[in-house]
Amino acid sequence: MTVGVAVIVAAATVAITQVVSGSPQRPGRQAKATVTTGRGVRKQHRTSTPAKTSVFLGSYGEESSAVIAQNLLPGTTTWKISGTPATGSIAGFANTTYASTGQQVVFYVSTTAPQFQAVAYRMGYYQGKGGRQVWSSAEVPGKVQPACPLTPGINMVSCDNWTPSFTMTVTTAFMQGDYLIKLTGSGNQQSYVLLTIWDPSSTAAYLVMSRSLTEEGWNTYGGYSYYQGRGPCTLGQTGSYPPCNRARVVSFDRPMATGQGASDFLGNEYPLVRLMEEHGLDVAYCTDITVDEHPTVLAHHRVLLSLGHDETWTTTERQAAQTALAHGMNLAFMGAAPMVRHSRLQASPLGPDREEVDYRNSNEDPLNGTGHTATVTGNTFATPPTNDPPTALVGGEYSGYMDPKAAPLPLVVHQATSWLFKGTGLKSGTSVSGVIASDIQHVDPTSSPSNLEVLAHSPVPLTEAYTNQGSWSGKTYADTTYYTQTPGNGGVFQSGTVNWINALNPCLANGGTCANATLQKITGNLLWLFGQGPAGNLEPSSSNVSGVTPPGS
């Protein structure tokens, strides 16, 4: 937390210490008053309701005194999983991916420990410690839950046969945000359950959307995901891809198999959350399921942040984003391959929208031929019968992936005069190390918006990557792009790589390369522009695709 930020809220901290629920209300631009922070930077200060919070434009974007004050509260590093138990295990899940004040969240836990405890941590900055303890349970009796049955044919593993272990009430102490619920057994067995707390009344500038659909689609708990299965082929499919023994429906009623229960939250989501909270940005939180169930939530915010590897969307979620963009909302796709795969939701025995459907083959989907074309799950949105590729919306096309063993490659600047690189000292052709990895995105001039700007054009040797989108002297390219939409003047940014958020990490989990301050500044420039409203009002885009070299790349 910077000195200037602390000065701004010193007088307000006492009033806000009883943690507020949700972000300050933002009814629109209001009268301005100039204030001076402790770092000597003059900022335009805008009051907003309620009176104890305020929102103002800072160096990284729209800041909120409520978020600043929240991150001045005591932090802790006990949210981290540490040590290895001699024996045993613990894993669990909640009956929802998101909740709001007053809601009771039910947790289902299976453990070999005689007893365990659950602690809820709000993830943020908190003086560099990264999390704050908000709630803890009493000691809970542990038990080994029954095996989770497999539904033949669709290969869905569901643990809806587990019995509840404990219930947590979301009180006003839970400020909206992303939470890790840490489960610790009496033998030091440890794991996480992910939960987002949202505020339906928030009008914060930024809306961070967690990727529940993608995470669950990759979840291999019980041996089955959309990309992996066991045993013989099902539903009669032949061929090598997608795997014929994969799941066609996946259930949220099971633990996450990876990330010690956190999936890839700590790499593909948390580094951006931490950066935004560190700078006190006016941020609200939701999940993609929130948007599917409450699509009008996007109308209350200025920026939707789609996080790393956000590949799976529902039709309702996509339509909500398109509508919001047409009305001036900015969209920031912070990872490659956004909106590639097409799913829908249905109820489970534990509640609504607890099962995610993606046959990845329209011929197998029971809705095929029923008239529900927009929700039939072919392999992608682009495949029949949907026939609706997201390239024109996103600004680029999924083009492949790098070898997971390959080191991240540099982001190479193409248009240094862009607002994205302001204050970095970068020139066209210079690079930012350690950014390009995992899935990559590429410009397709035949289907991209006519006013698309390529901001970075980063070479990827085909010795380290797979692509079916072309080759130029043994290379393909990861493209970072921007365009503005008419009507509405909303801006759309796409990073070109899944690894963008992970590269913001203060220190990577393997103890190797630490964050590149230049990439943090670039991200700050994005948040600064997008947080002020329709980006086209300040920085309308103009096509430069014809100037990208080699031609066609």
Secondary structure, DSSP 8 states (H G I E B T S, - for coil): --HHHHHHHTTTHHHH-S--SS-----S---EEEEE-TTS-EEEEEE-SSTT-EEEEETTEEEEHHHHHHHHS--BSTTS--S--SS--EEEEES-SEE-TT-EEEEEEEESSSEEEEEEEEES-TTTT-EEEEEE---EE--------EETTTTEE--TTS---EEEE--TTS-SEEEEEEEEETT--EEEEEEEE--TT---SEEEEE-HHHHHHH--TTS-BTTBB-SS--TT--SSSS-TTB-SEEESSS--SSGGGTTTHHHHTHHHHHHHHHTTB-EEEEEHHHHHH-GGGGGG-SEEEE-TT--EEEHHHHHHHHHHHHTT-EEEE-SSSTT-EEEEEEEETTEEEEEEE--SSTTT-TTTTTT-GGG---SSTTSTTT---SHHHHSSEEEEEE-TTS--EEEEBS-TTSGGGTTS---TT-EEEEEE-SEEEE--TTTS-TT-EEEEEEEEETTSEEESS--BTTEEEEEEEEEE-TTT--EEEE-SBGGGTGGG-SB-TTS-SB--HHHHHHHHHHHHHHTTS-GGGT------GGG-SSTT-
